[in-house]
Structure formats: structure tokens, C-alpha cells
Amino acid sequence: MTAESAENKISPNEPPAPLAPGALLLDRYTIVQFVASTATANEYLVVATRACPFCGVENQGDARECGFCGNLLADPQLLRLIEQRAPADPRQLPASSFVIDDYAYAFVNETPAAAHGAQLHLTFAAQSDTGLKRSAQGELNEDCIATVVFAGQGTFPRTSALFTLADGVGGAAAGEVASRMVLQILTREWTTRLLLPFWNGNDLTDETIRAELRAGFTAANEGLLEYQTAHAIQSGATLTAVLILDTQAYVVNVGDSRTYLLRANAFAPVTRDHSYVGMLVANGILNPEEVYYHPQRNIILSSLGDAAATPDIFPIEDGAIHLEPGDQFLLCSDGLWELVRDPEIQRVLTDEVDAAAACAKLVQLANAAGGADNISVIVVRNDAM
């Protein structure tokens, strides 16, 4: 073999000629930019097809608006793709890769470990029970719970989640309708306004998040007010909700349903009650322990279904609650916290091995204490190490 022919011999590991921008792989990944070549690999930036959050139609990754309904799409997330010759043994393929002809393609995640979800591993469970007293009387469960989670992993690690709990006010079927209606509207509004944009790669400012939380609340309240007018009834619903965007959390509350945070050995409500006794505690007239025995403890001062209702968003000033490994949120209706004291709730959350077991135990304890009201609980855990 001459020196010239040896020099021109192609290495068996040499990558092919780089793909041009606009090339489509697997009918899903569009090449946006060729980055560089090494002796064995090509590197690209690509975008994946994206579903329109409004109509659900899939669009090519570099599209700016939906080809079906015309709505603007969120900015695409750039992914780093490495192209190299496929190994003879399929067991040697990189993780999360695919093969076209003789070449393997693998995604490489360059997102900083702490930036998107590295300290977040959500587990959760929810349970609702009519309660012994109301069940025995044949009454409806007027509590309602809803959860929405978009969980990412690998090259797309963002997680957005929403946990909501409503307790109907109004008696008969009115409370049941109110709690279900407000959660239907809120999950639709907050999913469209917050969960999907964040999950699709948009960075949302604190100001934007708070504005969208309030806008969704207003839409739910207006929907319930319209229903009351159309059916000539009075009804309402308390609300407590937790929004999680990776390791950042916001809590929304109106009425006397509560969200607690357990962090290390500290357990306390994040929320404050919009109730008559809650107002007395806030003004120093009652101490928190007296709330459980006060004859007017069930008087609600604000709830959805009240034209003047506005939600509390926690933290109150600005910024989010930064989730730490081991943190737990408990969302619950007054059917739990009025009958099971905080130290016992904390013990259950600490001792039970998973969220579902904790929910079941808390409902059991509330029923054992009389089960005077509907009992609803949601336990959310950050099991990241």
C-alpha cells in the first residue's frame, strides 16, 4: 500500500458527511445546526416535533406556529445530538439512542445538574372519603381533588405539576357541583397558562407565574358565579393548591382548606385560614389551639363563589418556595385538620413509607376521631437524594 493510499483510506469509525440544517430524522427530529466534527462523530443541535397546547396537533420542531390552528408555539428546546458509526454489538449502543443505516444517534444532556429537576423526584398520592357521619346520613362527598403532572427525564428533564383540593360550600348538591366545577376550570386554565409552557421549555418569571395564577383563579370564580346566577343557587368552594415548576413551588389558598410543609423536623401550615376563627387568631384574640373548639369555627369569610374573593399566593411577597430533598406537602380539607392534630399528622408523614400509605392512615385517623366531615388529603413528596 502506498503512502498516498494509506493516507486516503477511510477509518471504519469515521462519521458520514454532516447533515444539512432542515434534515429530518425519524420524522421527528429536525437538524437546526451542525456544530462540529471529530475523528469519529458529528455533533448537531436539533429540535423535536411539538404538540400544539391548544389543538394537540404535532408540528415540526422548528415551526413557530401551529400548522393546523395557527396559534403560536412555545420556543423549542434545543437538544444536542451525537452521530457516530453504530457498534456491531447492539448492547454497546449509548443510552437513549437510535440507529439509521449504519449510524447511531444519541442525545447528550448538557443542562446543569441543579438547573432543571436534578433535585426533584416527585411521588404523590391522594384520597378522599365522605366521612363516617355524612356517609351514615347518605350525604354526598362535597370535596374534590385533582392532580396534573408533566414529568421529564433524560434529555428533557423539566417537571411541572399541579395539585388541587376544593371543599364545597352550600349544602345539598350545590357544594359538590362547586368544588368539581372550580377544579375543572382551574386545571384547564393553569395547565394551559403555566404547566405546558414551562414543560415546553419556556422560562417563566415570578411576576408572570403570579399573574397567571390569579388569572386562572378569576376564570374559575367567574365560572362559578355564572353557574349560581343561571341556577338561582348559592354555593362556593374553598381551595388549596400547590404548583411545582422543577424545584420551585407556589401555594394558592382561599377558605380554610390547608397546605402544610414538612421539612426536616419542622411541620407547619404554609397557608392561613380565611375564616372567622382564623381572623381572630391573626389578630391575637385566639390562640391556634382554641380554633378547634370555637363554636363559630366553620364560618368561612372568603371562598370561590364570592365575587370579592381573592387568593393568597405563598410566598406572600415574591419568589417561590425552593424545594429541598425530603420535603413533603400535605393538602387537606378541614375534615382532616379539625380532627387530627398537627403533631399526629407530622408523625404519619414521617413514619409512613410512601405517600399512599400516609394518605390512607390520615383518613383512617380522621374517621377514628369521629369523621364528622368529608376528609380529603394529597401528599406530595420530593424523594430526591
Secondary structure, DSSP 8 states (H G I E B T S, - for coil): --HHHHHH---TT---S---TT-EETTTEEEEEEEEE-SSEEEEEEEE-EE-TTT--EE-TT-SB-TTT--B------EEEEEEE--SSGGGS-TTEEEETTEEEEEE--S-TTTTTTT--EEEEEEEE--HHHHHTT----EEEEEEEE--BTTB---EEEEEEEEEESSTTHHHHHHHHHHHHHHHHHIIIIIHHHHTT----HHHHHHHHHHHHHHHHHHHHHHHHHHT---EEEEEEEEEETTEEEEEEESS-EEEEEETTEEEESS---BHHHHHHHTTSS-GGGGGG-TTTT-BS--BT-TT---EEESSSSS-EE--TT-EEEEE-HHHHTTS-HHHHHHHHHH-SSHHHHHHHHHHHHHHTT--S-EEEEEEEE---
